[in-house]
Structures are given as structure tokens and as C-alpha cells.
Amino acid sequence: MDRYERILTLHRLLKGARYPVPLPRLLEELGCSRATLYRDLAFLRDALGAPIESVGGETAAFRYAAGSGERFELPGLWLRSDELAALLALNELLGRSGPGGVLAGALAPFKARIEQLLAGQGGARPPLERIRMLAWGERALDQRTFRTVAGAVLERRRLRFRYRARTTDSESRRQVSPQRLTHYRDNWYLDAWDHDREALRSFAVDRIAEAQMLDTPAIDVDEAVLDETLASSYGIFAGKPRAWATIRFSAHAARWVADAHWHSQQQGRWLADGRYELKLPYSSARELLMDVLKYGPDAEIVEPLSLREEMKSLLHLALASYTGK
């Protein structure tokens, strides 16, 4: 561990400790000699202004002074070489993915600085080509539209745009107060207050055209109301839950389903025969049915009866496509 990383580790140990940290523990954590540790403590206190206090007794111990230790932070950018490498990898992945490419130019100076810091610490640029990111279902997105929408969200200004709904293929003009951007299944959605409908709506950003940021300030909808309206049901479709679905998965599929996150309020349990039962709230059945269909014979909708019948109809129609009946 070089001096840079020892100072960073020492700072984190002292800042995170509720009680004075004994000298033996510091020596073990830093892997250095007593003389080196005392030099690092002196540098941290005298050069960087850390509020270090020593506590006497049979074994020396150190801490940050009560009240000031919580507020003290190291000046500048203090990250270990592995953290810098991870940050560089994250930046690289952001630049490769969809609208993240918009940020690549803006983040270029930051990327160069990280590479300089890595070199200064004796680290090498990580082989980013060994990290592979495969997009699934990502739809084409106009970069200018994305920038306008994101800017309106962050600057809290209203948006005017033309929108073509994918389900009905109908076109309309909208004026909205943007609330937040949601990244869901490799695509972006705008959660907004629709002033014409006087209701919260979610818009697929790839279906927005002629986006124009207005000078009028956006109204803010309470976060709890946003979550209740737009995030309390399964999937991206808005609306408060109208029912809970119960789905049972075969013992084979259960190995994947039991570890997957479907919804923040999901309830799951193992059945005696090795199957897995999943319960979750939904508003629109469309997306839920599509996701359950992917499991084929390994999934069965048990409740409610109306959802079970919808699934049966879909399966009959799919079978008819193959049998010609």
C-alpha cells in the first residue's frame, strides 16, 4: 500500500469510528511500521488539517475530535487506484450506451484526469475492452431530443412536444411539467404532469418529437405522489394497482425467479414441491403477461381469475398461429 492509499485508509478508519482506534488495529489495517504510521498521522494532521486526537493509556489510540470529525473531508479527489479504475470503467460504459454517448465529450477532461491520477499512483489503465455491455431491446433515440428533455427535467422548466403513442399510433401535442427521467429496460421514459390531461403520465422519450423547453417554470409533484401513481404497479405502465397477481414457477425456473427483482413490493415463497410462488401488484396486465409468457410451461398464473383467463386466451391465439386453426 503506497502513502496515498494509506492516508485515504487512515482517514476512513478515523472518520468511521465511533471510538478511538487502537494503534495495533491501525498498523494491521495499513500494513506499515509504527514509524511510518506516525509520519502519516502527522501529515494528515499538520498538512491536511485533520482534527486528530490521541488517547493515552496502556495502548495508544487515535480519533477525530468530536463534532469536527464528521465535517472534515480530505481536500481534492482522494480515491484508491482500484476505485479510480472502477470509475474509469463506469465512464467508458456510459459513453458506449445509448444517450450516454452525449456525455462522452463533457466527461473527457474528467476521464483524462482519472488516467493521470492512476499513472501517478503507479496504476495502469484497465483493459476496458474486456468489459462487454449488451443492450437488449434498446430503441433508437434522438440525441437532441434527449438533451432537451433531460435539460428540462434538471432545470425544472416546462416542455412542449409532439407525441406519437406506440399502442394506438395516434399523435398529439403535449405541454408538460417534467418530473423525472426513468431508465427502464435499456430505454428512457419521461414522468411528467400533463397539463392538458391534468394527470401524471409516462412518455417514451424515443416517441417524443419537436421537443421545446419553455421559459415557464415546471410545477413539482410530491415524490410520494409520483411513486404511488407511477411506481406502485408492475412495469412501466402508470396507475395505482388494481389487483395482485399470483404466479407459480416450476422448480427449474425457480432457480432464476427467486433471485430476480420484479417489483419493490413483491412477495415470494418456496412451495413444498420445489416450485416458487410470486405475488406482485399490477395495474395494466399487458407487460406482466408478456413477461410471464417468456417462461412458457414453467409459469402458471393462479390469481386473479381474470388475469388467468387473459393468459389462456393469449396461449390459444399463439397456438392457433402454429396450427392454423
VOKOL-972956 format. One line per field, with one value per residue (C-alpha): residue number from 1; residue in one letter; x negated, y negated, z. Coordinates in Angstrom, 2 decimals, always signed. Layout:
i = [NUM / ...] .
aa = [A / ...] .
xx = [X / ...] .
yy = [Y / ...] .
zz = [Z / ...] .
END
This chain:
i = [1 / 2 / 3 / 4 / 5 / 6 / 7 / 8 / 9 / 10 / 11 / 12 / 13 / 14 / 15 / 16 / 17 / 18 / 19 / 20 / 21 / 22 / 23 / 24 / 25 / 26 / 27 / 28 / 29 / 30 / 31 / 32 / 33 / 34 / 35 / 36 / 37 / 38 / 39 / 40 / 41 / 42 / 43 / 44 / 45 / 46 / 47 / 48 / 49 / 50 / 51 / 52 / 53 / 54 / 55 / 56 / 57 / 58 / 59 / 60 / 61 / 62 / 63 / 64 / 65 / 66 / 67 / 68 / 69 / 70 / 71 / 72 / 73 / 74 / 75 / 76 / 77 / 78 / 79 / 80 / 81 / 82 / 83 / 84 / 85 / 86 / 87 / 88 / 89 / 90 / 91 / 92 / 93 / 94 / 95 / 96 / 97 / 98 / 99 / 100 / 101 / 102 / 103 / 104 / 105 / 106 / 107 / 108 / 109 / 110 / 111 / 112 / 113 / 114 / 115 / 116 / 117 / 118 / 119 / 120 / 121 / 122 / 123 / 124 / 125 / 126 / 127 / 128 / 129 / 130 / 131 / 132 / 133 / 134 / 135 / 136 / 137 / 138 / 139 / 140 / 141 / 142 / 143 / 144 / 145 / 146 / 147 / 148 / 149 / 150 / 151 / 152 / 153 / 154 / 155 / 156 / 157 / 158 / 159 / 160 / 161 / 162 / 163 / 164 / 165 / 166 / 167 / 168 / 169 / 170 / 171 / 172 / 173 / 174 / 175 / 176 / 177 / 178 / 179 / 180 / 181 / 182 / 183 / 184 / 185 / 186 / 187 / 188 / 189 / 190 / 191 / 192 / 193 / 194 / 195 / 196 / 197 / 198 / 199 / 200 / 201 / 202 / 203 / 204 / 205 / 206 / 207 / 208 / 209 / 210 / 211 / 212 / 213 / 214 / 215 / 216 / 217 / 218 / 219 / 220 / 221 / 222 / 223 / 224 / 225 / 226 / 227 / 228 / 229 / 230 / 231 / 232 / 233 / 234 / 235 / 236 / 237 / 238 / 239 / 240 / 241 / 242 / 243 / 244 / 245 / 246 / 247 / 248 / 249 / 250 / 251 / 252 / 253 / 254 / 255 / 256 / 257 / 258 / 259 / 260 / 261 / 262 / 263 / 264 / 265 / 266 / 267 / 268 / 269 / 270 / 271 / 272 / 273 / 274 / 275 / 276 / 277 / 278 / 279 / 280 / 281 / 282 / 283 / 284 / 285 / 286 / 287 / 288 / 289 / 290 / 291 / 292 / 293 / 294 / 295 / 296 / 297 / 298 / 299 / 300 / 301 / 302 / 303 / 304 / 305 / 306 / 307 / 308 / 309 / 310 / 311 / 312 / 313 / 314 / 315 / 316 / 317 / 318 / 319 / 320 / 321 / 322 / 323 / 324 / 325] .
aa = [M / D / R / Y / E / R / I / L / T / L / H / R / L / L / K / G / A / R / Y / P / V / P / L / P / R / L / L / E / E / L / G / C / S / R / A / T / L / Y / R / D / L / A / F / L / R / D / A / L / G / A / P / I / E / S / V / G / G / E / T / A / A / F / R / Y / A / A / G / S / G / E / R / F / E / L / P / G / L / W / L / R / S / D / E / L / A / A / L / L / A / L / N / E / L / L / G / R / S / G / P / G / G / V / L / A / G / A / L / A / P / F / K / A / R / I / E / Q / L / L / A / G / Q / G / G / A / R / P / P / L / E / R / I / R / M / L / A / W / G / E / R / A / L / D / Q / R / T / F / R / T / V / A / G / A / V / L / E / R / R / R / L / R / F / R / Y / R / A / R / T / T / D / S / E / S / R / R / Q / V / S / P / Q / R / L / T / H / Y / R / D / N / W / Y / L / D / A / W / D / H / D / R / E / A / L / R / S / F / A / V / D / R / I / A / E / A / Q / M / L / D / T / P / A / I / D / V / D / E / A / V / L / D / E / T / L / A / S / S / Y / G / I / F / A / G / K / P / R / A / W / A / T / I / R / F / S / A / H / A / A / R / W / V / A / D / A / H / W / H / S / Q / Q / Q / G / R / W / L / A / D / G / R / Y / E / L / K / L / P / Y / S / S / A / R / E / L / L / M / D / V / L / K / Y / G / P / D / A / E / I / V / E / P / L / S / L / R / E / E / M / K / S / L / L / H / L / A / L / A / S / Y / T / G / K] .
xx = [+0.00 / -1.54 / -1.33 / +1.62 / +3.73 / +2.52 / +3.66 / +7.03 / +7.47 / +6.40 / +8.91 / +11.74 / +10.89 / +10.83 / +13.90 / +15.99 / +15.01 / +17.30 / +14.49 / +10.72 / +8.97 / +6.17 / +2.66 / +2.41 / +5.52 / +4.19 / +0.89 / +2.75 / +5.09 / +2.32 / -0.33 / -3.15 / -5.64 / -4.95 / -7.29 / -5.51 / -2.13 / -3.18 / -4.54 / -1.21 / +0.73 / -1.45 / -0.93 / +2.82 / +2.97 / +0.43 / +0.59 / +4.24 / +5.74 / +7.37 / +8.69 / +6.73 / +6.68 / +4.55 / +5.86 / +3.27 / +3.36 / +1.84 / +2.32 / +2.26 / +5.42 / +6.48 / +9.71 / +11.14 / +12.20 / +15.89 / +18.02 / +15.37 / +14.55 / +17.96 / +17.41 / +13.79 / +13.09 / +9.84 / +9.21 / +9.35 / +10.10 / +8.97 / +9.66 / +7.70 / +6.30 / +8.97 / +11.71 / +10.26 / +10.14 / +13.79 / +14.77 / +12.93 / +14.69 / +18.06 / +17.32 / +16.35 / +19.56 / +21.61 / +20.06 / +20.92 / +24.57 / +27.33 / +27.76 / +24.78 / +22.74 / +23.97 / +21.94 / +18.74 / +17.39 / +18.32 / +16.67 / +13.49 / +11.47 / +12.59 / +11.51 / +8.09 / +7.70 / +8.53 / +5.94 / +3.35 / +4.16 / +3.86 / +0.48 / -0.65 / +0.22 / -1.64 / +1.56 / +2.25 / +5.28 / +7.69 / +8.35 / +11.85 / +12.24 / +12.70 / +15.94 / +18.82 / +22.23 / +25.03 / +28.10 / +31.43 / +34.49 / +32.85 / +34.76 / +33.30 / +33.17 / +32.72 / +29.80 / +31.08 / +34.47 / +32.85 / +30.74 / +33.78 / +35.87 / +33.07 / +32.36 / +36.00 / +36.09 / +33.00 / +33.74 / +37.37 / +38.95 / +41.99 / +41.78 / +43.84 / +43.60 / +45.34 / +46.01 / +46.98 / +48.30 / +46.96 / +50.10 / +52.59 / +50.22 / +52.16 / +50.37 / +50.97 / +49.41 / +48.46 / +47.34 / +45.98 / +44.13 / +41.33 / +40.81 / +38.08 / +36.32 / +36.66 / +34.29 / +36.15 / +35.07 / +32.49 / +34.91 / +35.76 / +39.14 / +40.26 / +42.53 / +44.44 / +47.54 / +49.63 / +51.29 / +53.86 / +54.97 / +54.35 / +52.76 / +49.41 / +48.21 / +45.13 / +43.83 / +41.33 / +38.59 / +38.00 / +41.60 / +41.14 / +40.51 / +40.07 / +39.26 / +39.09 / +38.09 / +40.30 / +39.50 / +42.45 / +41.37 / +42.49 / +44.77 / +43.39 / +45.38 / +44.62 / +42.26 / +44.68 / +47.46 / +45.13 / +44.23 / +47.83 / +49.06 / +46.15 / +44.18 / +46.66 / +47.70 / +45.67 / +43.81 / +43.63 / +47.36 / +48.77 / +51.65 / +52.38 / +52.59 / +55.96 / +55.08 / +52.32 / +51.10 / +50.05 / +47.70 / +46.19 / +42.94 / +41.58 / +38.71 / +36.42 / +37.43 / +37.46 / +33.65 / +33.76 / +37.08 / +36.38 / +33.28 / +34.82 / +36.24 / +39.68 / +41.19 / +40.39 / +43.46 / +43.13 / +43.79 / +42.28 / +42.22 / +40.93 / +43.51 / +43.03 / +42.53 / +39.69 / +41.78 / +41.72 / +44.78 / +44.53 / +47.09 / +46.95 / +49.28 / +50.23 / +52.36 / +52.05 / +51.84 / +50.13 / +46.48 / +46.93 / +48.47 / +45.61 / +43.03 / +44.77 / +45.15 / +41.35 / +41.28 / +43.63 / +44.70 / +42.56 / +45.01 / +48.69 / +50.87 / +53.02 / +54.82 / +56.79 / +59.10 / +59.44 / +55.66 / +55.53 / +58.21 / +56.32 / +53.27 / +55.29 / +56.62 / +53.13 / +51.88 / +54.80 / +54.11 / +50.42 / +51.22 / +53.61 / +50.79 / +48.83 / +51.70 / +53.59 / +56.79] .
yy = [+0.00 / -3.34 / -6.54 / -7.88 / -4.84 / -4.72 / -8.33 / -7.56 / -4.36 / -6.14 / -8.92 / -6.46 / -4.45 / -7.51 / -9.13 / -5.97 / -5.00 / -5.77 / -5.16 / -5.78 / -3.30 / -1.39 / -1.58 / +2.21 / +2.09 / -0.86 / +0.95 / +4.06 / +2.19 / +0.12 / +2.85 / +0.48 / -0.13 / -2.22 / -4.98 / -5.14 / -5.32 / -8.22 / -10.06 / -9.55 / -10.73 / -13.86 / -14.55 / -14.04 / -16.41 / -19.11 / -19.24 / -18.35 / -19.82 / -16.64 / -17.07 / -14.08 / -13.43 / -10.84 / -8.99 / -7.79 / -4.70 / -1.25 / -1.23 / -4.39 / -5.11 / -7.83 / -9.52 / -12.61 / -15.28 / -15.05 / -17.44 / -18.33 / -14.85 / -14.45 / -17.60 / -17.05 / -15.76 / -15.32 / -18.12 / -17.26 / -13.87 / -11.04 / -7.63 / -4.39 / -3.02 / -0.30 / -2.89 / -5.11 / -2.13 / -1.30 / -4.93 / -4.94 / -1.74 / -3.24 / -6.32 / -4.13 / -2.11 / -5.30 / -6.53 / -3.31 / -3.15 / -4.99 / -8.60 / -8.17 / -8.94 / -12.53 / -12.85 / -11.39 / -14.75 / -16.53 / -13.83 / -13.64 / -16.02 / -14.05 / -10.81 / -12.28 / -13.41 / -9.92 / -8.40 / -10.90 / -10.01 / -6.30 / -6.86 / -8.92 / -6.07 / -3.55 / -2.08 / -1.13 / -1.89 / +1.03 / +3.17 / +1.80 / +3.89 / +6.86 / +5.37 / +6.13 / +4.49 / +5.96 / +3.81 / +5.64 / +4.01 / +0.61 / -1.66 / -4.39 / -7.70 / -11.21 / -12.76 / -16.33 / -15.33 / -13.52 / -16.57 / -18.85 / -16.53 / -15.95 / -19.68 / -20.48 / -17.88 / -19.30 / -22.98 / -22.50 / -24.06 / -23.02 / -21.09 / -21.24 / -18.37 / -16.20 / -12.65 / -9.54 / -6.79 / -3.38 / -1.49 / -3.49 / -5.16 / -8.37 / -11.73 / -14.59 / -17.83 / -17.96 / -20.56 / -19.00 / -19.73 / -17.15 / -15.37 / -12.80 / -10.64 / -6.89 / -4.38 / -1.10 / +1.97 / +0.06 / -2.72 / -6.16 / -7.42 / -10.87 / -11.03 / -14.29 / -16.21 / -16.55 / -19.98 / -19.09 / -15.86 / -17.23 / -13.96 / -12.23 / -10.40 / -8.49 / -9.19 / -7.07 / -9.55 / -7.81 / -8.71 / -12.43 / -14.82 / -18.58 / -18.94 / -22.56 / -23.79 / -26.67 / -29.58 / -28.70 / -27.02 / -23.42 / -22.53 / -19.98 / -16.92 / -15.42 / -12.44 / -10.24 / -11.01 / -10.17 / -6.81 / -5.98 / -6.78 / -5.68 / -3.09 / -1.20 / +1.19 / +3.68 / +2.41 / -0.96 / -1.48 / -4.09 / -3.64 / -2.51 / +1.29 / +2.77 / +6.30 / +8.64 / +11.39 / +14.79 / +16.73 / +20.15 / +21.19 / +24.67 / +25.91 / +25.41 / +21.79 / +21.05 / +21.01 / +17.76 / +16.27 / +16.46 / +14.27 / +11.76 / +8.35 / +7.94 / +5.19 / +3.34 / +4.85 / +8.39 / +11.33 / +14.73 / +18.12 / +21.60 / +24.35 / +27.82 / +29.40 / +27.03 / +24.57 / +20.84 / +18.64 / +14.94 / +12.25 / +8.67 / +5.70 / +4.64 / +2.07 / +2.90 / +6.62 / +6.23 / +6.07 / +8.64 / +11.14 / +10.66 / +11.31 / +14.41 / +15.75 / +15.85 / +18.73 / +20.86 / +24.06 / +23.15 / +20.46 / +20.54 / +17.59 / +18.70 / +15.50 / +13.42 / +15.44 / +12.58 / +12.46 / +16.25 / +16.14 / +13.42 / +15.65 / +18.63 / +16.52 / +15.42 / +19.02 / +20.18 / +17.43 / +18.29 / +21.98 / +21.11 / +19.33 / +22.58 / +24.99 / +22.81 / +23.17] .
zz = [+0.00 / -1.01 / +1.03 / -0.94 / -0.13 / +3.49 / +4.05 / +2.47 / +4.52 / +7.71 / +7.09 / +6.52 / +9.63 / +11.88 / +10.32 / +10.53 / +14.08 / +17.00 / +19.48 / +19.36 / +17.06 / +18.84 / +17.41 / +16.73 / +14.55 / +12.55 / +12.00 / +10.84 / +8.51 / +6.92 / +6.86 / +7.79 / +10.59 / +13.69 / +12.45 / +9.08 / +10.78 / +12.97 / +9.93 / +8.14 / +11.18 / +11.36 / +7.63 / +7.93 / +10.93 / +10.00 / +6.19 / +5.59 / +8.77 / +10.08 / +13.69 / +15.06 / +18.80 / +20.56 / +23.58 / +26.10 / +28.24 / +28.07 / +24.30 / +22.20 / +20.20 / +17.78 / +16.73 / +15.10 / +17.57 / +18.46 / +16.44 / +13.86 / +12.59 / +10.97 / +8.93 / +7.91 / +4.41 / +2.54 / +0.03 / -3.67 / -5.20 / -2.92 / -4.37 / -4.30 / -7.55 / -7.71 / -7.16 / -9.88 / -12.24 / -11.46 / -12.06 / -15.37 / -16.41 / -15.47 / -17.56 / -20.51 / -20.28 / -20.01 / -23.22 / -25.04 / -24.05 / -25.90 / -24.81 / -22.50 / -25.60 / -25.30 / -22.12 / -23.52 / -24.69 / -21.47 / -19.37 / -21.49 / -19.24 / -16.17 / -17.85 / -18.65 / -15.04 / -13.75 / -16.06 / -14.78 / -11.18 / -11.95 / -13.58 / -10.59 / -8.27 / -10.38 / -11.76 / -15.35 / -17.46 / -17.01 / -20.11 / -20.70 / -23.84 / -21.50 / -20.21 / -22.55 / -22.36 / -24.47 / -24.94 / -25.14 / -26.64 / -26.87 / -29.25 / -31.44 / -29.60 / -31.00 / -29.09 / -29.39 / -28.02 / -25.11 / -24.25 / -24.35 / -22.18 / -19.66 / -19.53 / -18.79 / -16.00 / -14.31 / -14.92 / -13.77 / -16.86 / -18.85 / -22.10 / -25.27 / -27.77 / -30.32 / -29.14 / -31.09 / -28.80 / -29.69 / -28.61 / -30.72 / -33.21 / -32.58 / -32.49 / -30.07 / -28.86 / -25.20 / -22.68 / -19.52 / -16.31 / -16.32 / -13.00 / -13.61 / -16.19 / -15.78 / -17.37 / -17.73 / -19.71 / -21.78 / -22.71 / -21.32 / -20.14 / -19.02 / -15.98 / -16.20 / -15.19 / -18.35 / -18.24 / -20.91 / -19.20 / -15.69 / -14.66 / -14.32 / -17.41 / -18.59 / -22.10 / -24.02 / -24.95 / -28.27 / -29.26 / -28.48 / -31.37 / -31.73 / -28.04 / -26.92 / -23.47 / -22.33 / -20.05 / -17.81 / -14.55 / -14.12 / -11.26 / -8.79 / -7.82 / -4.42 / -4.60 / -2.64 / -5.14 / -8.05 / -6.55 / -5.66 / -9.16 / -11.35 / -9.36 / -7.22 / -10.02 / -12.02 / -15.05 / -16.72 / -17.22 / -14.86 / -12.48 / -8.97 / -8.51 / -9.31 / -8.24 / -7.08 / -9.38 / -8.06 / -10.32 / -9.71 / -11.35 / -11.85 / -9.70 / -12.70 / -13.34 / -9.61 / -9.56 / -11.55 / -10.45 / -6.72 / -7.10 / -9.52 / -8.63 / -10.19 / -8.04 / -4.82 / -3.12 / -4.44 / -2.13 / -2.75 / -1.08 / -1.81 / -2.10 / -0.64 / -4.07 / -5.01 / -7.02 / -6.30 / -5.81 / -6.61 / -5.79 / -7.08 / -7.69 / -11.20 / -12.96 / -16.64 / -17.37 / -20.73 / -19.63 / -16.88 / -19.29 / -21.77 / -19.07 / -17.77 / -21.32 / -21.62 / -19.15 / -21.26 / -19.47 / -16.42 / -15.28 / -14.31 / -13.32 / -10.40 / -9.42 / -10.16 / -12.37 / -14.88 / -15.41 / -15.70 / -18.41 / -20.29 / -20.31 / -21.54 / -24.42 / -25.40 / -25.34 / -27.50 / -30.02 / -30.09 / -30.59 / -33.41 / -35.24 / -35.30 / -36.02 / -38.50 / -36.51] .
END
